[in-house]
Amino acid sequence: MERIIIIGGGLAAVSAAKTLRTEGFEGTVTVLSEEGQFPYDRPPLSKAVLQGTADAQSTCLLNAEAAQNLGIDLQLNQRVEAIDRDAHVVRLSSGASLPYDRLLIATGSRARMLDGPFAGKANVFYLRTIADAERLRAQMVPGKRLLSIGAGWIGLEVAATARKSGMEAVVVELADRLCARSLPKDVGVALADVHRGNGTVIHLNTSIVTVGGDDRVESVTLSNGETLLVDMVVVGIGAIANDAIAREAGLETGNGIIVDEFLRTSDPLIFAAGDVAAMRVGGGQPTRMESWANAQDQAAAAARNLLGKREPYAINTWFWSDQYDLNIQMIGDNQPAGGTLLVRKGEGKSFTRFSAIGDRLVGAICFGAPRDMAIVRRLMSKGYAVTDDSLITAPDLRKLL
Ligand SMILES: Cc1cc2nc3c(=O)[nH]c(=O)nc-3n(C[C@H](O)[C@H](O)[C@H](O)COP(=O)(O)OP(=O)(O)OC[C@H]3O[C@@H](n4cnc5c(N)ncnc54)[C@H](O)[C@@H]3O)c2cc1C
């Protein structure tokens, strides 16, 4: 095997390319990214970069020099239009074709867009790329009124950054809670309290009924009858897997590219990892994660398996978010059916919330308690048995290790 092509220019692509080299692969590694920027990290885009406390350059994951030192052929502005599985080539938007022996698809996901009255309006923003963050940041002026549509992680982080930047912020969410797909209801309530305490207005169970303005959104009327005047709108209603080239190439897809526990697609020469990959283990439902830690680890595992290892991958469930001065971290299953809940109070409004099934610790959320996460990980990996309420009462969690 001589030629490995990685499609995509995000964290997963970089993690895989670096891993191929650390594993000693000496053949050609080509990374094809449709973006014009060197690969960069996305989490700071809704936090420090948006607030202006970090510049966009600081997010770079692989620059020209680092790529050269690692012998990675990094090609920017190269969109892969098609995968020809019979000829073992990828076809680029430039018209060129490149042959591969093994292929990794790490095309990530893109922001889901709102159509209807929001489409094409000059002050409606999405946040996925550096260019999005820079456009948005230019509008983040103290006193302006921001409307966040969707109380998912991105919408909430942008609202928090807006408040920190001296703006007014309102979040409108259809569901009855924040981050409905990933946070248990009680933690959603605690997070809503933090937002309200910082002056963000949150409307749950609410839809937007009418939109006022011609080229720009100037006002919205909500299903509760309230009318809001707005200067800018950020839409954070989820992400869609960039799986079209895989689907068109006849690979098995369905909300992402279906891979097995070795990150192999339905074609044994083609692997997928990161936001675009939906991993099926056994007969279970495919799981697609949209998180930094999973993109990094899954792509590294895919790279090793591309090289012929048979290393089953277990999804990395660790996730974090920063909003105002609050850091939230979560790991494992935090809404297990029939599970037990133990909540350890920390300083102020902080807490660490453990989930157990029987005596098995299966998940935890550290809400304003980032230092607990390192201990939680160790407790989980050593198989800590939850036989009493020590997780709540122990004066020092480390003593349980
Ligand atoms: C604003 C923001 C904040 C976030 N904050 C957090 C956080 O706090 N914590 C956390 O855990 N996660 C966070 N995430 C999620 C995390 O950043 C993603 O899970 C991670 O970036 C996924 O990496 P990826 O490489 O799989 O995909 P992506 O980062 O989406 O990269 C895919 C790349 O492939 C390119 N591409 C797509 N199609 C083609 C093609 N046909 N040809 C060539 N190139 C193509 C894309 O342009 C893109 O550059 C955040 C994401 C965003 C957008």
PDBQT file of the ligand as one rigid body, heavy atoms in Angstrom, charges set to zero:
ROOT
HETATM    1  C1  LIG A 501     -18.421  26.729  16.521  1.00  0.00    +0.000 C 
HETATM    2  C2  LIG A 501     -18.167  25.329  17.019  1.00  0.00    +0.000 A 
HETATM    3  C3  LIG A 501     -17.853  25.124  18.358  1.00  0.00    +0.000 A 
HETATM    4  C4  LIG A 501     -17.617  23.835  18.832  1.00  0.00    +0.000 A 
HETATM    5  N1  LIG A 501     -17.337  23.658  20.157  1.00  0.00    +0.000 NA
HETATM    6  C5  LIG A 501     -17.098  22.397  20.628  1.00  0.00    +0.000 A 
HETATM    7  C6  LIG A 501     -16.807  22.198  22.011  1.00  0.00    +0.000 A 
HETATM    8  O1  LIG A 501     -16.778  23.145  22.807  1.00  0.00    +0.000 OA
HETATM    9  N2  LIG A 501     -16.579  20.927  22.433  1.00  0.00    +0.000 N 
HETATM   10  C7  LIG A 501     -16.590  19.855  21.578  1.00  0.00    +0.000 A 
HETATM   11  O2  LIG A 501     -16.353  18.712  22.009  1.00  0.00    +0.000 OA
HETATM   12  N3  LIG A 501     -16.874  20.022  20.253  1.00  0.00    +0.000 NA
HETATM   13  C8  LIG A 501     -17.121  21.266  19.763  1.00  0.00    +0.000 A 
HETATM   14  N4  LIG A 501     -17.409  21.457  18.437  1.00  0.00    +0.000 N 
HETATM   15  C9  LIG A 501     -17.463  20.270  17.547  1.00  0.00    +0.000 C 
HETATM   16  C10 LIG A 501     -16.111  19.930  16.951  1.00  0.00    +0.000 C 
HETATM   17  O3  LIG A 501     -15.433  21.062  16.543  1.00  0.00    +0.000 OA
HETATM   18  C11 LIG A 501     -16.346  18.994  15.766  1.00  0.00    +0.000 C 
HETATM   19  O4  LIG A 501     -16.912  17.802  16.275  1.00  0.00    +0.000 OA
HETATM   20  C12 LIG A 501     -15.070  18.689  15.003  1.00  0.00    +0.000 C 
HETATM   21  O5  LIG A 501     -14.610  19.864  14.386  1.00  0.00    +0.000 OA
HETATM   22  C13 LIG A 501     -15.310  17.625  13.939  1.00  0.00    +0.000 C 
HETATM   23  O6  LIG A 501     -14.154  17.475  13.175  1.00  0.00    +0.000 OA
HETATM   24  P1  LIG A 501     -14.207  16.792  11.729  1.00  0.00    +0.000 P 
HETATM   25  O7  LIG A 501     -12.800  16.862  11.206  1.00  0.00    +0.000 OA
HETATM   26  O8  LIG A 501     -14.889  15.494  11.799  1.00  0.00    +0.000 OA
HETATM   27  O9  LIG A 501     -15.159  17.714  10.847  1.00  0.00    +0.000 OA
HETATM   28  P2  LIG A 501     -15.042  19.219  10.409  1.00  0.00    +0.000 P 
HETATM   29  O10 LIG A 501     -14.389  20.036  11.463  1.00  0.00    +0.000 OA
HETATM   30  O11 LIG A 501     -16.404  19.600   9.950  1.00  0.00    +0.000 OA
HETATM   31  O12 LIG A 501     -14.059  19.196   9.150  1.00  0.00    +0.000 OA
HETATM   32  C14 LIG A 501     -14.426  18.642   7.907  1.00  0.00    +0.000 C 
HETATM   33  C15 LIG A 501     -13.652  19.334   6.828  1.00  0.00    +0.000 C 
HETATM   34  O13 LIG A 501     -13.865  18.676   5.580  1.00  0.00    +0.000 OA
HETATM   35  C16 LIG A 501     -14.101  19.628   4.562  1.00  0.00    +0.000 C 
HETATM   36  N5  LIG A 501     -14.856  18.978   3.469  1.00  0.00    +0.000 N 
HETATM   37  C17 LIG A 501     -16.161  18.616   3.471  1.00  0.00    +0.000 A 
HETATM   38  N6  LIG A 501     -16.493  18.024   2.283  1.00  0.00    +0.000 NA
HETATM   39  C18 LIG A 501     -15.368  18.018   1.531  1.00  0.00    +0.000 A 
HETATM   40  C19 LIG A 501     -15.071  17.555   0.224  1.00  0.00    +0.000 A 
HETATM   41  N7  LIG A 501     -15.995  16.963  -0.544  1.00  0.00    +0.000 N 
HETATM   42  N8  LIG A 501     -13.808  17.711  -0.252  1.00  0.00    +0.000 NA
HETATM   43  C20 LIG A 501     -12.847  18.287   0.505  1.00  0.00    +0.000 A 
HETATM   44  N9  LIG A 501     -13.079  18.753   1.764  1.00  0.00    +0.000 NA
HETATM   45  C21 LIG A 501     -14.321  18.622   2.266  1.00  0.00    +0.000 A 
HETATM   46  C22 LIG A 501     -14.873  20.709   5.292  1.00  0.00    +0.000 C 
HETATM   47  O14 LIG A 501     -14.871  21.926   4.597  1.00  0.00    +0.000 OA
HETATM   48  C23 LIG A 501     -14.076  20.780   6.592  1.00  0.00    +0.000 C 
HETATM   49  O15 LIG A 501     -12.933  21.561   6.448  1.00  0.00    +0.000 OA
HETATM   50  C24 LIG A 501     -17.668  22.726  17.940  1.00  0.00    +0.000 A 
HETATM   51  C25 LIG A 501     -17.992  22.933  16.582  1.00  0.00    +0.000 A 
HETATM   52  C26 LIG A 501     -18.243  24.229  16.123  1.00  0.00    +0.000 A 
HETATM   53  C27 LIG A 501     -18.594  24.439  14.668  1.00  0.00    +0.000 C 
ENDROOT
TORSDOF 0
